[in-house]
């Protein structure tokens, strides 16, 4: 079925599961950038203050086995928006110029807009620049305010942003001035969006903060790459300045999450709004920051650009008063590609056929749910790396000709002991998945680490 035909049929045929007894919820999805599993108080952090996100967890459901779409930004966001894992997604790694979504790629925003939702996106997109087929206003967003590209998003004090299809000048950042902090502007736009909503029409609001991403990625500058207007409330701590800034970035984002929650409450919309908070991948080691300083990976091994748990398992919270049980936690594993079918089911519409995701609505409702047969990731920046999770087994292969490493997450969450030699049958099963869970794509050739390094030079 062609994309246009699918969208038309989807809009005309609501799912029988949608009942009058449970109105379609609004959806507010807040996405952090490079926030680690251990960076929030509700996930064990003791030195960074996150009272509003911790309150969100106390009022909702905290996931302990939620996975990002990838271990870096763009492919993770592609999985979130399209329902495909990185063996099938349009974007499977970061590129110098954003690879745009195609006209045929159906996004969550397009589904919900066709279902009658008002849609708003503020912050970082990474899936298509101005004029491309993947540009936000061409992919289902009624309102869009954010960066020109993923590379542009490394700048916390840009001179311009995009407002729908036009450039928006930030006069406070011209010349040497640094007055307009981009995340603050995204919060202001998001609050304004919420203030204009009513119970008469559901909405989908996606706020994509860049905190605590560094503004000098990959260590190109060894100085302080963590930009924030103030290091409060950590000014008097005896930490290195870059670590004060890192903590302040997270606490400032937490403050802004509190503003969004307070606005929902003031508008009387919080009772029927599903609020989701998550991160696009694991913590970074960039801009002079050390992820070990705050133990950002928590009990996990690895960081951004690793396919170990620390690179892909992310802090994720969902709150929906009266539907999701407050103060609950779930170890049910799910991944970003499950968000599209979940949102579609809650909106009462059908998800596209053939995607990799499944709805986790039963888990949100506190019911038993059949788990995925497996989870699959691939990553291309360091050569062709792959990972699979089956139950509590985790397999990683760091190159097309490398041996599979095998870990038992139930007994070894840190992935410290490779038990591949002791479990040849599981290794064989994982090798089968590594070979069949993906489709070839000329944009993403299968390269060895050596070939990838040559291309990067």
PETA-V55277 format. One record per helix or strand of 3 or more residues. SS is the DSSP state (h for helix, s for strand). FROM is the first residue (numbers start at 1). TO is the last residue. Records with the same first field share a line. If there is no record, write none. Layout:
SS = FROM-TO ; FROM-TO
//
This chain:
h = 3-12 ; 41-43 ; 51-58 ; 73-82 ; 108-114 ; 136-138 ; 152-154 ; 171-173 ; 182-195 ; 217-219 ; 241-266 ; 270-272 ; 309-312 ; 338-347 ; 361-364 ; 420-422 ; 424-436 ; 449-456
s = 26-32 ; 61-63 ; 118-123 ; 143-146 ; 160-163 ; 166-169 ; 203-208 ; 273-279 ; 316-319 ; 328-330 ; 375-379 ; 385-390 ; 393-397 ; 405-408
//
